[in-house]
Amino acid sequence: MNTFESISPKKDAPQKRRPEKPQKKFTRRDILKVGAILAAGVLAKQIPISDNKKDNFPTDEELAHLDEKLEKIIRENEPTERQQNIERSDIDSIGKTFTEQLEAGDTITLDKDTRSAIYTHWRYEYRTDSINYKDGLVAGLERMQPWIAEIKKIFAEHGVPQKYIYLAIAESHFDMKATSHKAAVGPYQIIEDTAHDYDLRTEETYDERRDPIKSAELCAKYLKKKFEKFGGNTDDDSENEEAWRLALLAYNGGFVNKYDKYIIEQDNKAEITFRDDEHVVQKGDSLYTIAQAHNTSVILLRRANWGEQTLSDKAVRKLKVGKSLKLPQKRTKITIDGFDTWLESEINQKIQNEVTENVHVTKSGDTLSDIANKYNISIEDIKNNNNLTSTDIKIGQKLKLPPLDQSHRIKKILESISFFHENINYPDKFFAIHDVMQQNTLDKQFINAKKYYKEIEPPRTNITHFAYTVQSGDNLTKVIQRLKKQHPQCAQSTALLKSMFVRSNKLKNEHAIRSGQNLVLDFPLQRPATLGDIAKKYSINITKLHDLNPAITKTNVALSKNATLRIPK
């Protein structure tokens, strides 16, 4: 099992450097320069390790290791191989599910039978003798093991069923470094906008989407919010299960939100019909609680009582107790079946557009030869269909194609609807993987692990204030010379201080200062600590320390402000 027990400093062994393809290496000077530049924005209130810089500065061997880590992290900013494989599997599943339907006609049907076929497909993909089972499901659970107790606690606190902690297995096989082509990051695959909505930090050197605890908490909060939005928390278990399935769909793809907007549009267009009874406003009522109580929507309730007039939130809050409100018809309920019907219509419209307008839009690197090979047609056919006199084409050019044979037509259609793969696959993919896990009692084998780490708040350095009025003939280098003369214990480099001056004083560049200008800077006297420094201070292997703190994306850069660190017990 992969637990944190092996992280104890006493058990550290010398790390063998893995052979890599030859590529440019950073020198000691380069690594310091990169660290200095990237640290400029995160220096305030950082960690002094010691007043003696020489004793605590990493050795050449440690710098080489940090260099290797930096290059590796830079490479990992691109979509990771594991995540690309997961996404390719998602797209392939659509092809295997819909090919027969498309052979019968250029339409697809998204119903219970289709969802059952998708579920069966994923059960097969994760069968016990498959790579997905061993390298995906089992390996993912092993990576999850050290964190699973805390994650279960988080989901329980937010009222989310425990099985949904394994959403990270379906999303990324619980890979903290996972990055998708849509820039979703971390084990629970969170995009930047969603991270910001839930106050997760996504800085260049500190990305909480990669943290297993922070990302799990966001997932739990998001699922619970969507569960309640889609009518959960009722006494009807079937309605609650439906709401959780819709919450999964919303988490994994954006089309549930588009479907929600479609329902709102329908409420805005619908002809209002009235019920026989009315609602008498009680103390504490709002339009939302009234709409929920009578299974209608706020939009319908507003229209029934105020026509098309816009009623402000302030006016809503001042609803008079005792006032009678007319009750409109029941709202159009958001359901899995309703969503599938809507999504089916969207997909078939996309297919129709692709079949009717058989064109190829050229992109960078395209040649007529490549296009001809892709669609199994001749270059002459393309030239004749588009009145081309040469093989020269431009980026963005629409090329009309002759009718494709069935196999290539279906391939083209499947490519065009791959954009829908997330909402087509979920939640059936998740339930299939979870059922495989339970059937093989993996949830019993990967049980709550003991917590083998503790959190520390690194000591903070005192911040020094410097103010200076620019004199005639001054430049930023001379200003920094005055600063260092005034504060000889200052350990920051001139390059770093220049960056800090530019940022703090909102200068266009380091040369944009003028005589009489007042410059200010709040800076730490000591060199701020990096994760590498913390590893040395506590005698912890840098790789294992980084595994405990995956939100820190660069190990050789000053630790982010207010960062909490995990170290082995």
ABEGO torsion letter per residue (X at the ends): XBBAAAABAAABBBBBBBBBBBBBBBBAAAAAAAAAAAAAAAABGBBBABABAAAABBBAAAAAAAAAAAAAAAAAABBBAAAAAAAAAAAAAAAAAAAAAAAAEBBBBBBAAAAAAAAAAAAAAABAABAAAAAAAAAAAAAAAAAAAAAAAAAAAAGBBAAAAAAAAAAAGGBAABBBAAGBBEAAGBBAAAAAAAGBBABAABBAAABAAAAAAAAAAAAAAAAAAAGBGBABAAAAAAAAAAAAAAAABAAAAAAAAAAAAAAAABBBBBBABBBBBBBGBBAAAAAAAAGBBAAAAAAAAAEABBBBAAAAAABBBGBBBBBBBBBBBBBAAAAAAAAAAAAAAAAAAAAABBBBBBBBGBBAAAAAAAAGBBAAAAAAAAGBABABBBBGBBBBBBBBBAAAAAAAAAAAAAAAAAAAAOAAAAAAAAAAAAAAGAAAABBBBBBABBBBBBBBBBBBBBBBBBBBGBBAAAAAAAAAAABAABABBAAAAAAAAAAAAGBABAABBBBGBBBBBBBBABBBBBAAAAAAAAGBBAAAAAAABAABABAABBBBBGBBBBBBX
